[in-house]
Amino acid sequence: MTTLRRPTAQARRDYRAQLGPDADWGRPTKQTARAIWAVLKDDLPIQLDDLLPKRGQGPGLAGDEYDAAVLVAQQSLAVALDVAVVTDGLGGQLSFNRMLAALAERWSLTFADCRQRGIRSLYDLKESTVRQIWREMVLVGLRVDTLWAVVAGPWSRASLNPLYHLSRIPQALGARRHGKRRDPRPVRMGWSVEVRDSEIRRRFEAVLDADPYYRRPIEHRLYLASEPDHHARRIRQEWCEESPSNVVEVGEHSELVLQALEGARLRFNVETFRADFEAAEAAGDKDFVKTLRHIYDQTTGLMLEADDPTQPAYRTIRSRFFKAINRRYNALDFWPEHVSSEYRSRWFSFDGAPMVGQDISSSQTQILSVFLGLEDLEALATSTTPKFKVWLARECWALHEKEGDLLADGYTGPDDPRLVSFMKEHWMRRMYGGRLSEIIYDLRRGPDTYGPGWCYTEQLSGAMGRAKRFLRSLPSWHRDVERFLEACQYLGRQAAPRGGLVLTDPFDSARVKWNPAQWTTHQVQCAPRVKVDIGVHGHHRKVSGERTWRFTRAPVGTVHPGELANMTAPCLIHMLDAAFSSFVILTLRAWGVQNIVAIHDDWSVSSAYLKPPPYKGAETVPGASALGLAIDIAGEPWMKSLAPVYDRLADALRDTPHEGLFAEIRAKWVARAKAGGWPRFTAG
């Protein structure tokens, strides 16, 4: 390990002179930093001097330099503790990397340059870059090691921290994968955070929320319509050692869809939301409270609007959107997609008019059946009597009654809601190429939702055998779906050595390249007791006959064949349903619909009357009818757009064992298109 020399006082001054004012860097103001210190100082396990730069053998700080060091110490403490508090609502885990990144975002020139390029995590940086960032933390005088001792030390693990409590997250045995084998060693992970319902915590968050410059690291925050436009859309991509992968190119037509989604304005019924939150908190619903506490805090003291004093008060909100690697559209800010369906109509509306929506049932199955030309599967997937998931549950129950040992005891019959949910989730995940062993294991952990699952009289292999027995009992279209999944696996593994899989987005003809990096974790020793995790290209392999794992470096840009193989099928299906959603959205927009909420295969508009093109002789129709018409109309342009997808896949599989698959599927598509057999997806 290279030991960094303690910087001179002049080096500190020179570096600080390059840093901009607090407002430009989003640091807490002096008033905020002092207020946070005043709130916490009596409970902290340290003194202010413990956060000041180490003096070494030289003279101590004095005058303006001392005041500046005190300000940085108090600001950094506020930022570091806020990372932990916010982590509780993010559903993730607190780590040293997360805290250091929050500090670097506000005091590191090097990390600022990285963020300009789109890199948001220390994990994505080169080792040399991480060392430089650490050097800059030292130059600015941050006592990062002391801050971490406060944030995750004994004070926070015991019942002494008034803000939150920490507990270790142990990684399950065998959870870390190395190719097809698993490392049997348990790995100690980060920390789980549980905030305390204390007056000090509420004061801490209130002070930070009121800061005009500091932006708390909260995902899906409330974005008020009255706020100015935020920064321009950035390119979505992944990074490893500062090398980009899975770059999302957005075509001209997709940009129009993003603008249409960002043009929506929703009334967020704040009073109703707060009443529901308080009821959930009183009932002890921890997951609900943890997920939405930051929205509750953000609405505390928020000035509200009300058209009618008898109706709940509201604020109008908006959201930014992005296109993900699977080509789907997602909201960056708090939006109906972040809320369970039972609350959407209660909390959101369009200018006082209720939201009305339609979603495609078994949407991925409907999309895939049309894409693969499987008419029998399409008929089942588009059926409403019964729905496809109900049909699956009835087929499974019939086989269970015939053979007697398919399902574990506990289901009441073919219409048991848990069996229906079990079949729906099992089929969907298998259709995405999920491993049966993982599907069985995951669903078995949710007995309240999915029931007891497959008969588990033996080990896992027994349950897998029963799952395969059921799948083999399905009609011939199941074998066609399996052929598709096998072809996707083969395609991903063959494309990895060539730098990734390149396709064409059927909606906007943008280039789609999937090339996930092959990486593993490496620790950078920045100081005697400080290690920063980064990702590096390479992999670990178990040494034959030994209990050790050997790291093998890989060239920058190496693609992970297993990950690409696993992501090909689900990303391809999502790309197809995102294209269909795009046609629906632009059709509604062309009719003058300004407020559109789209959650993948679920669309909502105002219930007010709209005026689309002539519809059954009516000049205006209810919003729900207009939405249904847009879904019907979208089937034709969507199906016509599939040609480049078939062509790309056929080219990629030429001279392979799967060569004939997409040629056969494309021939079905051509014949159907010539006959004008445009799909009509079932929505409700």
DARA-V575269 format. One line per field, one symbol per residue. ss: DSSP state (@ for helix, = for strand, . for the rest). burial: + if it has 16 or more other ideal C-beta (glycine too) atoms within 10 Angstrom, else -. A space follows every 50 residues. Layout:
BEGIN
ss=???
burial=???
END
This chain:
BEGIN
ss=........@@@@@@@@@@...@@@@....@@@@@@@@@@@.......@@@ @...........@@@@@@@@@@@@@@@@@@@@@@@@@@@@...=.@@@@@ @@@@@@@.@@@@@@@@.....@@@..@@@@@@@@@@@@@@...@@@@@@@ @@.@@@@......=======.....===..===....========...@@ @@@@@@@@@.............==.............===..===..=.. .@@@@@@@@@@@...===.@@@@@@@@@@@@@...@@@@@@@@@@@@@@. ....=........=====..===.....===....@@@..@@@@@@@=== ..=.======..@@@@@@@@@@..@@@@@@@......@@@@@@@@@@@@@ @@@...=.........@@@@@@@@@@@@@@@....@@@@@@@@@..@@@@ ...=.....@@@@@@@@@@@@@@...@@@@@@@@@@@@@@@@@@@@.... ====......====..=.=========..=============......== ===.....=.@@@@@@@@@@@@@@@@@@@@@@@@@@@@@@......==.. .=====...=....=..=..=.@@@@@@@@@@@@@@@@@@..@@@@@@@@ @@......@@@@@@@@@@@@@@@@........=.
burial=------+----+--++--+--+----+++--++++++-++---+-+---- +++-------+---+--+++++++++++++++++++++++---+++++++ ++++++++++++-++---+-+++++++-++++++++++++++++-+++++ +++-++----++++++---------+------+------++++-++---- +-+++-++--+--+-+++-++++---------+--++++++-++++++++ +-++--++-+++-+-+++++-+++-++--++------++++++++++++- -----------++++-+++++++-+++++++++++++++----+--++++ ----++++-+++++++++++++++--++-+++----+++++++++++-++ -----+++--+--+-+-+++++++++++++++++-+--++--++-----+ +++++-------++-++--++--+--++-++--++-++++++-+++---+ +-++++++-+-+++++++++-+-+-+---+-+++++++++-+------+- ---+--+++++++++++++++++++++++++++++++++---+-++++++ +++++++--+-+--------+++++++++++++++++++-++--++-+++ -++----+--++--++--+--+-----++-+++-
END
